[in-house]
Amino acid sequence: MESLRQTPVVRFGTFEVSFASNEIRKAGVKIRVQQQPLRLLEILLGRPGEVVTREELRSRIWAGENFGDFDQAVNIAIAKLRSALGDSAESPRYIETLPKRGYRFIAEVSVVDTAGHANAPESAPGDTTGIEPGPPGQGVALTVSHKPWLRPTRRAVVVTVVVLSLAILAVWLFRSRERPLAGIRSIAVLPLDNLSGNPSQDYFSDGMTDELITDLAKIKALRVISRTSVMGYKGTHSHLPEIARQLNVEAVVEGSVLRVGDRVRITAQLIQVPADRHLWAESYEGNLSDTLALQNNVAQAIAEQIRIEVTPQEQAALKSVKTIDPATYEDYLKGRYFWSKRTADGLKKAVDYFNLAIAREPNYPAAYSGLADTYALLGDWQYAVMPTKEAVPRAKAAAVKALELDDTLSEAHNSLGFCLDGFDWNFDAADREFRRAIELNPGYASAHHWYAWHLALLDRNDDALTEMRKAASLDPLSLNINSDLAELLLIAHFPDESIQQSRKTIDMDPAFSAAHNQLGQGYLAKHMYAEAIAELQKAIQLSGDSPIFTANLARAYVAANRKADAVELLNDLKRSSVPGYPLAAEIAMVYTALGDKDHAMTWLEKGYEERFNPGVLLRSCFDPIRSDPRFKDLVRRIGLPS
């Protein structure tokens, strides 16, 4: 086959490759493959059906590396290439491993000319290489013929150029290693690829990603992007510089997880962007029972490579390895997997798996922490799976149990703070829990998020905005955090900034109903009633008739002199209010807009009896009744600043 750099497009299976532009497309969709795996593919495709030895790969791609570094590098490159192609070592469709020898590209290869017609590789006289038919059950036999890459004289010239290039590269690498690497202070752990080929194992690779993020986030000097934001890149194969720009990070961690039976292999590499400088790569393999230790080894290695200050306490936390029964740990990972889906059905399944883990190991603190996180969401109005009075006490009990078993769990402190804040109204205790959660895991976005709302309750709006912005920097693609930042800006009386933030959130996901609701409230604060009504109507449509959005639309109708429409929505809300799910705050909002203070206070008292989240009282819609003695008394009984 002629030099692939001069070949328009090489096709195999559903893939088309252009080495001139360094692009791979699958069924027309561009996928991301880094430089070394792409170079490896070029060599294999240049000699389809032939064995390309590891020694040849070393001389052509990794010249200058010692044997230990080379073995690691080629294994990682092959694994990443197989991951991009959806291939596997056990049942290869494209790349076959010949143990202790090398690799062979086994699929049929064709060249696509500039007119778009596929041509079979041309045969050179007397030079045909074939793969003999194998015994039944070993796959389809392939026969591949090809021309030599280059004519002898031309090959000699190219070899000379390659040798000189490699020499220059070796000198550059030597000198670059002499220069100290600047400390990396921001990093994103991209979703680890599931190399099993079985989507049902996604919970395992996602769980490994979560654990690695959690470990690295304990380093205070390092900003680690949270799970919500990085999981948006799962399976996208976006370009690393673009990912780094979107997440505002200096480096990324890529890798894969392969689980076969009771054996696990975790492969990871650290890349500095946008220079695309590969700083470190390693593979770790062990039994399923060693998984936590393998994760810790990866986190420790990355912490050493990024060259920033790691305190002795943080080093101890990274080295701390807890042993757990593999089946119990799998149940826990499945619980986290479904918890992260943030759906009513997902949360119910999460409860089941966390309880399974607890049944296997009654003293497993992480399972109780997961249960606390799940119950905290089950009582939220967005899911309405369980009455708040039932869900939050369960969340609190699980968090307390988790901390009795392990006081170093940041997630459990955060969940306990949430319960103390929004249900017990014990704000001093909640403050201690939130601060402890952040102390244990400075990179935990949810802790900064919930602590921001706690500070807002205490009328510390500047501090609240600082914490919410910190949460957004750790989880920049979180729709909830970005929308809540807009809400806090409005509470702090920055309507223009709130509108701008809501528009930014809508740009991230036009179907996110809460952002349209928040934008509508921003317009309402600016007396832009037509725009407010349009946004709030859209929010209701997208959410499936959310009560809080309906109440805000009723407020907008009152402001726009459409009182009859507002009263109609108010009656709908009253009909929807049932024991366990009272819409007390929402109904009080509409009565306040209508100027009916007596009914507004009556419904707020009902909310008090149902232990509503006091954060509702921060809403500007209650400004007209803040001076009412009954409202002041309500605030005093809850324990909030007057």
C-alpha positions as CSV (number, residue, x, y, z in Angstrom):
1,M,0.0,0.0,0.0
2,E,1.3,3.4,-0.9
3,S,2.2,5.8,1.9
4,L,-0.9,6.4,3.8
5,R,-0.1,10.1,4.2
6,Q,-0.7,10.4,0.4
7,T,-3.9,8.3,0.5
8,P,-7.1,10.2,0.5
9,V,-9.1,7.9,2.9
10,V,-8.5,4.4,4.2
11,R,-11.7,2.4,5.0
12,F,-12.3,-0.6,7.2
13,G,-15.6,-1.7,8.7
14,T,-17.6,1.4,9.5
15,F,-14.5,3.5,9.9
16,E,-12.8,5.9,7.5
17,V,-9.3,7.3,8.3
18,S,-7.5,10.3,6.7
19,F,-3.9,10.4,7.9
20,A,-3.3,13.6,6.0
21,S,-5.7,15.4,8.3
22,N,-5.3,13.0,11.3
23,E,-9.0,12.2,11.4
24,I,-11.0,9.0,12.1
25,R,-14.7,8.9,11.4
26,K,-17.2,6.2,12.3
27,A,-20.3,6.1,10.1
28,G,-19.4,9.8,9.3
29,V,-19.0,10.9,12.9
30,K,-15.6,12.1,13.9
31,I,-14.1,10.4,16.9
32,R,-11.2,11.5,19.1
33,V,-8.0,9.5,19.0
34,Q,-4.7,10.8,20.3
35,Q,-1.5,11.1,18.3
36,Q,0.4,8.0,19.4
37,P,-2.6,5.5,19.0
38,L,-3.3,7.2,15.6
39,R,0.4,6.7,14.5
40,L,0.2,3.1,15.6
41,L,-3.0,2.6,13.5
42,E,-1.2,4.1,10.5
43,I,1.6,1.6,10.8
44,L,-0.8,-1.4,11.2
45,L,-3.0,-0.3,8.3
46,G,0.1,0.2,6.1
47,R,0.8,-3.5,6.4
48,P,-2.7,-5.2,6.8
49,G,-2.5,-8.9,7.5
50,E,1.2,-8.7,8.5
51,V,2.7,-9.0,11.9
52,V,4.1,-5.7,13.1
53,T,6.5,-6.5,15.8
54,R,6.8,-4.6,19.1
55,E,10.4,-3.9,18.3
56,E,9.4,-2.2,15.1
57,L,6.8,-0.1,16.9
58,R,9.4,0.9,19.4
59,S,11.8,2.0,16.8
60,R,9.2,3.9,14.8
61,I,7.2,5.6,17.6
62,W,9.0,5.2,20.9
63,A,12.6,5.5,20.0
64,G,14.7,6.7,23.0
65,E,12.3,5.2,25.5
66,N,13.7,2.5,27.9
67,F,12.1,-0.9,27.6
68,G,10.0,-0.5,30.7
69,D,8.5,2.8,29.5
70,F,8.0,1.4,26.1
71,D,6.1,-1.6,27.3
72,Q,3.8,0.6,29.3
73,A,3.3,3.1,26.4
74,V,2.5,0.6,23.7
75,N,0.0,-1.2,26.0
76,I,-1.8,2.0,26.7
77,A,-1.8,3.1,23.0
78,I,-3.2,-0.3,21.9
79,A,-5.8,-0.2,24.7
80,K,-6.9,3.4,23.7
81,L,-7.0,2.5,20.0
82,R,-9.1,-0.6,20.7
83,S,-11.4,1.5,22.9
84,A,-11.9,4.1,20.1
85,L,-12.6,1.3,17.6
86,G,-14.9,-0.7,19.9
87,D,-12.5,-3.6,19.6
88,S,-11.3,-6.1,22.3
89,A,-8.2,-8.2,22.8
90,E,-10.3,-11.3,23.6
91,S,-12.5,-11.2,20.5
92,P,-10.6,-8.9,18.0
93,R,-12.3,-7.5,14.9
94,Y,-9.5,-5.2,13.9
95,I,-6.3,-5.6,15.9
96,E,-5.0,-9.1,16.8
97,T,-2.4,-9.5,19.5
98,L,0.3,-12.1,18.9
99,P,1.8,-12.7,22.4
100,K,5.5,-11.8,22.7
101,R,5.6,-10.9,19.0
102,G,3.4,-7.9,18.1
103,Y,0.1,-7.0,16.5
104,R,-1.7,-7.6,13.2
105,F,-4.5,-5.7,11.5
106,I,-7.0,-8.4,10.6
107,A,-9.9,-6.6,9.0
108,E,-10.3,-6.0,5.3
109,V,-8.9,-2.7,4.2
110,S,-9.7,-0.6,1.2
111,V,-8.7,2.8,-0.2
112,V,-11.3,5.4,-1.1
113,D,-10.2,7.6,-4.0
114,T,-11.1,11.3,-4.3
115,A,-14.3,10.5,-6.1
116,G,-15.4,8.5,-3.1
117,H,-15.1,5.0,-4.7
118,A,-13.6,2.2,-2.6
119,N,-10.8,0.3,-4.2
120,A,-9.3,-2.9,-2.9
121,P,-5.6,-2.6,-2.1
122,E,-3.6,-3.3,-5.2
123,S,-1.3,-6.3,-5.4
124,A,2.4,-6.1,-6.3
125,P,3.7,-8.9,-8.6
126,G,4.8,-11.8,-6.6
127,D,4.0,-10.2,-3.3
128,T,0.7,-11.5,-1.7
129,T,0.2,-12.0,1.9
130,G,-2.8,-13.9,3.1
131,I,-4.4,-15.2,6.4
132,E,-5.2,-18.8,6.0
133,P,-8.7,-19.9,7.0
134,G,-8.8,-21.0,10.6
135,P,-10.7,-23.8,12.2
136,P,-14.5,-23.5,12.7
137,G,-15.5,-21.2,15.5
138,Q,-12.4,-18.9,15.2
139,G,-14.1,-16.2,13.1
140,V,-14.3,-15.3,9.5
141,A,-11.2,-16.0,7.5
142,L,-9.7,-12.9,5.8
143,T,-7.4,-12.5,2.8
144,V,-5.6,-9.3,2.4
145,S,-3.2,-8.3,-0.4
146,H,-1.2,-5.2,-0.6
147,K,1.7,-3.3,-2.3
148,P,4.9,-2.5,-0.4
149,W,4.7,0.9,1.3
150,L,7.6,2.4,-0.7
151,R,10.0,1.6,-3.5
152,P,13.5,0.7,-2.1
153,T,15.3,4.0,-3.1
154,R,12.5,6.1,-1.8
155,R,12.3,4.0,1.4
156,A,16.0,4.7,2.1
157,V,15.4,8.4,1.9
158,V,12.5,8.2,4.2
159,V,14.4,6.1,6.7
160,T,17.2,8.7,6.8
161,V,14.6,11.4,7.4
162,V,13.0,9.4,10.1
163,V,16.3,8.7,11.9
164,L,17.2,12.4,11.9
165,S,13.7,13.4,13.1
166,L,13.9,10.8,15.9
167,A,17.4,12.1,16.9
168,I,16.1,15.7,17.1
169,L,13.0,14.5,19.0
170,A,15.2,12.6,21.5
171,V,17.3,15.7,22.2
172,W,14.2,17.8,22.7
173,L,12.7,15.2,25.0
174,F,15.9,15.0,27.0
175,R,16.1,18.8,27.4
176,S,12.4,19.1,28.2
177,R,12.7,16.6,31.0
178,E,15.5,18.7,32.4
179,R,13.1,21.7,32.7
180,P,10.9,21.6,35.8
181,L,7.3,21.2,35.1
182,A,5.1,24.0,36.4
183,G,2.6,22.8,39.0
184,I,-0.8,21.9,37.6
185,R,-3.6,23.4,39.7
186,S,-6.7,22.3,37.7
187,I,-7.6,18.9,36.3
188,A,-10.5,16.9,34.9
189,V,-10.8,13.2,35.1
190,L,-12.6,12.2,31.9
191,P,-14.9,9.1,32.1
192,L,-12.8,6.0,32.1
193,D,-13.6,3.8,29.1
194,N,-15.3,0.5,29.7
195,L,-13.2,-2.0,27.8
196,S,-15.3,-5.0,28.6
197,G,-17.5,-4.4,25.6
198,N,-20.5,-4.9,27.9
199,P,-22.6,-1.8,28.6
200,S,-23.9,-3.4,31.8
201,Q,-20.4,-2.9,33.2
202,D,-20.7,0.9,32.8
203,Y,-21.5,1.2,36.5
204,F,-18.1,-0.2,37.3
205,S,-16.0,2.1,35.0
206,D,-18.2,5.1,36.1
207,G,-17.6,4.2,39.7
208,M,-13.9,4.1,39.2
209,T,-14.1,7.6,37.6
210,D,-16.1,8.8,40.6
211,E,-13.7,7.4,43.1
212,L,-10.7,8.9,41.3
213,I,-12.3,12.3,41.3
214,T,-13.2,12.0,45.0
215,D,-9.6,11.1,45.9
216,L,-8.0,13.9,43.9
217,A,-10.6,16.5,45.1
218,K,-9.2,16.1,48.7
219,I,-6.1,18.0,47.6
220,K,-7.0,21.6,48.5
221,A,-4.5,23.2,46.1
222,L,-6.0,21.3,43.2
223,R,-9.3,22.2,41.4
224,V,-10.8,19.0,40.3
225,I,-13.9,19.1,38.0
226,S,-16.9,17.3,39.5
227,R,-18.6,14.2,38.1
228,T,-21.6,16.0,36.6
229,S,-19.5,18.0,34.2
230,V,-17.0,15.4,33.1
231,M,-19.7,12.7,32.5
232,G,-21.1,14.9,29.8
233,Y,-18.1,13.8,27.7
234,K,-18.7,10.1,28.1
235,G,-18.5,8.5,24.6
236,T,-18.2,11.9,22.8
237,H,-14.4,11.6,21.9
238,S,-14.2,15.4,21.8
239,H,-10.8,17.1,21.3
240,L,-8.8,17.5,24.5
241,P,-8.1,21.2,23.9
242,E,-11.8,21.9,23.5
243,I,-12.6,19.9,26.6
244,A,-9.9,21.8,28.6
245,R,-11.3,25.1,27.4
246,Q,-14.9,24.3,28.3
247,L,-13.9,23.0,31.8
248,N,-11.2,25.6,32.3
249,V,-8.5,23.1,33.3
250,E,-4.8,22.7,32.6
251,A,-4.7,18.9,32.4
252,V,-6.9,15.9,31.9
253,V,-6.7,12.3,33.0
254,E,-7.8,9.7,30.5
255,G,-8.0,6.0,30.9
256,S,-9.9,2.8,30.9
257,V,-11.1,0.0,33.1
258,L,-11.1,-3.7,32.0
259,R,-12.8,-6.2,34.3
260,V,-12.6,-9.9,33.4
261,G,-14.0,-12.2,36.0
262,D,-12.3,-11.3,39.3
263,R,-9.4,-9.4,37.6
264,V,-9.4,-5.7,37.2
265,R,-7.0,-3.5,35.1
266,I,-7.0,0.3,35.4
267,T,-5.0,2.2,32.8
268,A,-4.6,6.0,33.1
269,Q,-2.6,8.8,31.6
270,L,-2.1,12.4,32.5
271,I,-2.0,15.0,29.7
272,Q,-1.1,18.6,29.9
273,V,-3.3,20.7,27.5
274,P,-3.3,22.5,25.2
275,A,0.3,21.5,24.5
276,D,-0.9,17.8,24.4
277,R,2.1,16.9,26.5
278,H,1.9,13.4,27.9
279,L,3.2,13.6,31.4
280,W,2.6,10.1,32.8
281,A,0.9,6.8,32.0
282,E,0.5,3.6,34.0
283,S,-1.5,0.4,34.2
284,Y,-2.5,-1.2,37.5
285,E,-3.8,-4.7,37.7
286,G,-5.1,-6.8,40.5
287,N,-8.0,-8.8,41.9
288,L,-11.5,-7.4,42.3
289,S,-10.9,-7.2,46.1
290,D,-7.9,-4.9,45.3
291,T,-9.9,-2.3,43.4
292,L,-9.8,0.4,46.1
293,A,-6.0,-0.1,46.4
294,L,-5.6,0.2,42.6
295,Q,-7.7,3.5,42.7
296,N,-5.5,4.9,45.4
297,N,-2.3,4.0,43.5
298,V,-3.6,5.9,40.5
299,A,-4.5,9.0,42.6
300,Q,-1.2,9.0,44.4
301,A,0.7,8.8,41.1
302,I,-1.2,11.7,39.6
303,A,-0.7,13.8,42.8
304,E,3.1,13.2,42.4
305,Q,3.1,14.1,38.7
306,I,1.2,17.4,39.0
307,R,3.8,18.9,41.3
308,I,1.7,20.9,43.7
309,E,1.7,21.1,47.4
310,V,0.1,18.1,49.1
311,T,-0.2,18.4,52.8
312,P,0.8,15.4,55.1
313,Q,-2.9,15.0,55.9
314,E,-3.8,14.9,52.3
315,Q,-1.0,12.4,51.6
316,A,-2.3,10.2,54.4
317,A,-5.8,10.4,53.0
318,L,-4.6,9.3,49.5
319,K,-2.7,6.4,51.0
320,S,-5.5,5.2,53.2
321,V,-6.9,2.0,51.8
322,K,-10.1,0.4,53.2
323,T,-10.8,-3.2,52.5
324,I,-14.3,-4.3,51.5
325,D,-16.0,-7.4,50.2
326,P,-16.1,-7.2,46.4
327,A,-19.8,-8.0,46.2
328,T,-20.6,-5.3,48.7
329,Y,-18.5,-2.8,46.8
330,E,-20.3,-3.7,43.6
331,D,-23.7,-3.1,45.2
332,Y,-22.4,0.3,46.4
333,L,-21.1,1.2,42.9
334,K,-24.5,0.3,41.4
335,G,-26.2,2.5,44.0
336,R,-24.1,5.4,43.1
337,Y,-24.6,4.7,39.4
338,F,-28.4,5.0,39.7
339,W,-28.2,7.8,42.2
340,S,-26.2,9.9,39.7
341,K,-29.0,9.5,37.1
342,R,-31.2,11.9,39.2
343,T,-34.5,10.4,38.2
344,A,-37.3,9.1,40.4
345,D,-36.7,5.5,39.2
346,G,-33.0,5.8,39.5
347,L,-33.2,7.0,43.1
348,K,-35.5,4.1,44.0
349,K,-33.0,1.7,42.5
350,A,-30.2,3.4,44.4
351,V,-32.0,2.9,47.7
352,D,-32.3,-0.8,46.9
353,Y,-28.6,-1.3,46.0
354,F,-27.4,0.7,49.0
355,N,-29.6,-1.4,51.3
356,L,-28.2,-4.6,49.6
357,A,-24.7,-3.4,50.4
358,I,-25.7,-2.7,54.0
359,A,-27.3,-6.1,54.3
360,R,-24.0,-7.7,53.2
361,E,-21.8,-5.5,55.4
362,P,-23.8,-3.7,58.1
363,N,-20.8,-1.6,59.1
364,Y,-20.0,-0.2,55.6
365,P,-20.0,3.6,56.0
366,A,-20.0,4.5,52.3
367,A,-23.3,2.7,51.8
368,Y,-25.0,4.6,54.6
369,S,-23.6,7.8,53.1
370,G,-25.0,6.9,49.7
371,L,-28.4,6.2,51.3
372,A,-28.3,9.6,53.0
373,D,-27.6,11.3,49.7
374,T,-30.5,9.4,48.1
375,Y,-33.1,10.1,50.7
376,A,-32.1,13.8,50.7
377,L,-33.2,13.9,47.1
378,L,-36.2,11.7,47.4
379,G,-37.9,14.3,49.5
380,D,-37.2,17.1,47.0
381,W,-40.1,18.6,45.1
382,Q,-38.4,17.8,41.7
383,Y,-39.0,14.1,42.3
384,A,-41.9,14.0,44.8
385,V,-41.2,10.3,45.5
386,M,-41.5,10.5,49.2
387,P,-43.0,13.2,51.6
388,T,-40.4,15.5,53.1
389,K,-41.4,14.5,56.6
390,E,-40.6,10.9,55.8
391,A,-37.5,11.3,53.5
392,V,-35.4,13.8,55.4
393,P,-35.4,11.9,58.8
394,R,-34.3,8.8,56.9
395,A,-31.5,10.8,55.2
396,K,-30.4,12.2,58.6
397,A,-30.4,8.8,60.3
398,A,-28.3,7.3,57.5
399,A,-25.8,10.2,57.6
400,V,-25.4,9.9,61.3
401,K,-24.8,6.2,61.0
402,A,-22.2,6.7,58.3
403,L,-20.3,9.3,60.5
404,E,-20.4,7.0,63.5
405,L,-18.6,4.4,61.4
406,D,-16.3,6.9,59.6
407,D,-16.1,10.6,60.5
408,T,-14.0,11.4,57.4
409,L,-16.8,11.0,54.9
410,S,-17.3,14.4,53.3
411,E,-20.5,13.3,51.6
412,A,-22.1,12.2,54.9
413,H,-21.2,15.5,56.6
414,N,-22.8,17.4,53.6
415,S,-26.0,15.3,53.7
416,L,-26.3,15.8,57.5
417,G,-25.8,19.5,57.0
418,F,-28.6,19.5,54.4
419,C,-31.0,17.8,56.8
420,L,-30.1,20.1,59.7
421,D,-30.5,23.2,57.5
422,G,-33.7,22.5,55.6
423,F,-35.7,20.3,58.1
424,D,-34.3,20.6,61.6
425,W,-33.6,24.3,61.3
426,N,-30.6,23.9,63.4
427,F,-28.4,26.3,61.5
428,D,-25.4,26.4,63.9
429,A,-25.0,22.6,63.6
430,A,-25.6,22.7,59.9
431,D,-22.8,25.3,59.5
432,R,-20.4,23.0,61.3
433,E,-21.3,20.0,59.1
434,F,-20.9,22.0,55.8
435,R,-17.6,23.4,56.9
436,R,-16.3,20.0,57.9
437,A,-17.4,18.5,54.6
438,I,-15.4,21.2,52.7
439,E,-12.4,20.8,55.0
440,L,-12.4,17.0,54.3
441,N,-12.9,17.5,50.5
442,P,-12.3,21.0,49.3
443,G,-13.2,20.0,45.7
444,Y,-16.6,18.6,46.6
445,A,-18.9,20.8,44.5
446,S,-22.1,19.8,46.2
447,A,-20.8,20.9,49.6
448,H,-20.0,24.4,48.3
449,H,-23.4,24.4,46.6
450,W,-25.5,23.5,49.7
451,Y,-23.3,25.7,51.9
452,A,-24.1,28.6,49.6
453,W,-27.8,28.2,50.3
454,H,-27.0,27.9,54.1
455,L,-25.2,31.2,54.0
456,A,-28.0,32.8,52.0
457,L,-30.4,31.7,54.8
458,L,-28.2,33.6,57.3
459,D,-28.4,36.8,55.1
460,R,-24.8,36.5,54.1
461,N,-25.4,37.0,50.4
462,D,-21.8,38.0,49.4
463,D,-20.4,34.8,51.1
464,A,-23.2,32.8,49.5
465,L,-22.3,34.0,46.0
466,T,-18.7,33.3,46.6
467,E,-19.5,29.7,47.6
468,M,-21.9,29.2,44.7
469,R,-19.3,30.5,42.2
470,K,-16.8,28.1,43.7
471,A,-19.3,25.2,43.2
472,A,-19.7,26.4,39.6
473,S,-15.9,26.4,39.0
474,L,-15.8,22.8,40.3
475,D,-18.8,21.7,38.3
476,P,-19.0,24.2,35.4
477,L,-21.5,22.2,33.3
478,S,-23.9,21.5,36.2
479,L,-27.3,22.9,35.2
480,N,-28.6,23.0,38.8
481,I,-25.6,24.9,40.1
482,N,-25.7,27.4,37.2
483,S,-29.4,28.0,37.6
484,D,-29.1,28.3,41.4
485,L,-26.4,30.9,40.9
486,A,-28.9,32.9,38.9
487,E,-31.4,32.6,41.7
488,L,-28.9,33.8,44.3
489,L,-28.0,36.8,42.2
490,L,-31.7,37.7,42.1
491,I,-32.0,37.2,45.9
492,A,-29.0,39.5,46.3
493,H,-30.7,42.1,44.1
494,F,-28.6,41.8,41.0
495,P,-31.4,41.2,38.4
496,D,-29.3,42.1,35.3
497,E,-26.5,39.6,36.3
498,S,-29.2,37.0,37.1
499,I,-30.7,37.3,33.7
500,Q,-27.3,37.0,32.1
501,Q,-26.6,33.9,34.1
502,S,-29.9,32.3,33.2
503,R,-29.3,32.9,29.6
504,K,-25.9,31.2,29.9
505,T,-27.6,28.2,31.5
506,I,-30.2,28.0,28.8
507,D,-27.4,28.0,26.2
508,M,-26.0,25.0,27.9
509,D,-29.4,23.2,27.7
510,P,-32.4,24.9,26.1
511,A,-34.7,22.2,27.6
512,F,-33.7,22.8,31.2
513,S,-36.9,24.1,32.7
514,A,-35.5,25.6,35.9
515,A,-33.3,28.0,33.9
516,H,-36.4,29.3,32.0
517,N,-38.2,29.7,35.3
518,Q,-35.3,31.7,36.7
519,L,-35.0,33.9,33.6
520,G,-38.8,34.6,33.9
521,Q,-38.3,35.7,37.5
522,G,-35.4,38.0,36.4
523,Y,-37.7,39.6,33.7
524,L,-40.4,40.0,36.4
525,A,-38.0,41.8,38.6
526,K,-37.2,44.2,35.7
527,H,-41.0,44.7,35.0
528,M,-40.6,43.0,31.6
529,Y,-43.9,41.2,32.0
530,A,-44.5,39.9,28.5
531,E,-41.0,38.3,28.4
532,A,-41.5,36.9,32.0
533,I,-44.8,35.3,31.0
534,A,-43.3,33.7,27.9
535,E,-40.4,32.2,29.8
536,L,-42.5,31.0,32.7
537,Q,-45.0,29.3,30.3
538,K,-42.1,27.6,28.6
539,A,-40.7,26.4,32.0
540,I,-44.1,24.9,32.9
541,Q,-44.3,23.2,29.5
542,L,-40.8,21.7,29.8
543,S,-41.3,20.6,33.5
544,G,-44.7,19.0,33.2
545,D,-46.6,21.6,35.3
546,S,-44.2,22.3,38.1
547,P,-46.0,23.9,41.1
548,I,-43.3,26.4,41.8
549,F,-43.2,27.5,38.1
550,T,-47.0,27.7,38.1
551,A,-46.9,30.0,41.1
552,N,-44.4,32.3,39.5
553,L,-46.5,32.5,36.3
554,A,-49.5,33.5,38.5
555,R,-47.3,36.3,40.0
556,A,-46.5,37.4,36.5
557,Y,-50.1,37.5,35.6
558,V,-50.9,39.7,38.6
559,A,-48.1,42.1,37.6
560,A,-49.5,42.2,34.0
561,N,-53.0,43.0,35.2
562,R,-54.3,39.5,34.4
563,K,-55.8,38.8,37.8
564,A,-58.4,36.3,36.6
565,D,-55.7,34.2,35.0
566,A,-53.7,34.3,38.2
567,V,-56.7,33.2,40.3
568,E,-57.3,30.3,38.0
569,L,-53.7,29.1,38.5
570,L,-54.1,29.6,42.3
571,N,-57.1,27.4,42.3
572,D,-55.2,24.7,40.4
573,L,-52.5,24.8,43.0
574,K,-55.0,24.5,45.9
575,R,-56.6,21.5,44.3
576,S,-53.1,19.9,43.9
577,S,-52.1,20.5,47.5
578,V,-52.5,17.2,49.5
579,P,-51.2,16.0,52.9
580,G,-47.6,15.1,52.6
581,Y,-47.2,17.3,49.5
582,P,-48.5,20.7,50.6
583,L,-47.9,23.5,48.2
584,A,-48.0,25.9,51.1
585,A,-45.2,28.2,50.0
586,E,-46.3,28.3,46.4
587,I,-49.9,29.2,47.3
588,A,-48.6,31.8,49.8
589,M,-46.6,33.4,47.0
590,V,-49.7,33.9,44.8
591,Y,-51.7,35.3,47.7
592,T,-48.9,37.7,48.5
593,A,-48.9,38.9,44.8
594,L,-52.7,39.4,45.0
595,G,-52.2,41.5,48.1
596,D,-54.1,39.1,50.4
597,K,-51.7,39.0,53.4
598,D,-54.1,37.1,55.7
599,H,-54.3,34.1,53.4
600,A,-50.6,34.3,52.6
601,M,-49.8,34.0,56.3
602,T,-52.3,31.2,56.8
603,W,-50.5,29.1,54.1
604,L,-47.1,30.0,55.4
605,E,-48.1,28.7,58.8
606,K,-49.2,25.5,57.1
607,G,-45.8,25.3,55.5
608,Y,-44.2,25.8,58.9
609,E,-46.2,22.9,60.3
610,E,-45.1,20.7,57.4
611,R,-41.4,21.7,58.0
612,F,-41.0,23.4,54.7
613,N,-37.5,24.3,53.6
614,P,-37.0,27.9,54.9
615,G,-35.1,28.8,51.8
616,V,-38.5,29.6,50.3
617,L,-38.7,32.7,52.5
618,L,-35.6,34.2,50.7
619,R,-37.7,34.7,47.6
620,S,-38.3,38.3,46.7
621,C,-42.0,37.6,46.2
622,F,-42.4,37.8,50.0
623,D,-40.9,41.3,50.2
624,P,-44.4,42.9,50.4
625,I,-45.1,41.1,53.7
626,R,-41.7,41.1,55.4
627,S,-42.7,44.0,57.6
628,D,-45.9,42.2,58.8
629,P,-45.5,41.2,62.5
630,R,-46.8,37.7,61.7
631,F,-44.1,37.2,59.1
632,K,-41.4,38.4,61.5
633,D,-42.7,36.1,64.2
634,L,-42.5,33.1,61.7
635,V,-38.9,34.0,60.8
636,R,-38.1,34.2,64.5
637,R,-39.6,30.8,65.3
638,I,-37.6,29.2,62.5
639,G,-34.5,30.8,63.8
640,L,-33.5,33.0,60.8
641,P,-32.1,36.5,61.0
642,S,-35.0,39.0,61.0
